Amino acid sequence: MTSRGQKEDVEEKRERLELLRKYLERHYKIQIVRFTRLDRGVFRADKTEGRSWIVRVFPMSRSLERIQGDAQILRFLEENNFPAERCAAPEPASAPGERGVLVTEFVEGVPGEKNA
């Protein structure tokens, strides 16, 4: 890819990221001060109020119904005090455009246990 093509690709990704940020702010009535890519389709949203969120953007092949099912599983785990991510909003699954999104609360990582 040429340098010009790479610049256009980077600019297109920035524009999509900005559209996602604006969608989240409108949909969930929040204000995001920093939006950082953590992995492919996974972002950290630092907000002006409350805990940061993890925003997962799923491929078009994953239906909104399946993403809502993921949220139901997370709620079940929370109700049973299982240490897992927590949904970040009453309706954490949504679909801006053709891709589904799931928002959960950011959990600071801890080192895993080493096998003895």
C-alpha positions, 0 to 999 in steps of 0.5 A: 500500500502506498503512503497515501493509501495508508494515510487514507486508511488511517483517516478512515479508521479515525472517522469511524472511531469518532462516529462510534464515540459520538453514537455512544455519547448520544445513545447512553447520554454520556461524555467521553473524554478519551477513547482508546483502542485496546484490541481489534474491535475493543475500545476503552471509553474514559468518561467524565463521570463514573467508571470507564467502559469497555466497548466491544464492536462485533463483526456484522455476522454476529446478530444483535440477539446474540450480543443481547444474549451475552449481556444476559449471561453477564447479568446472570453472573452478576446476580450470582456474585461471579467475578466477571465483567458487569454491564455498563448500562441497563441496555448494554447491547445496541447496533449502530449501523450494521455492527452490534456493540456491547458496553461493560464496565472497565475492570483493572487487570490483576496478575493471574495465578501461576501454576505451582 
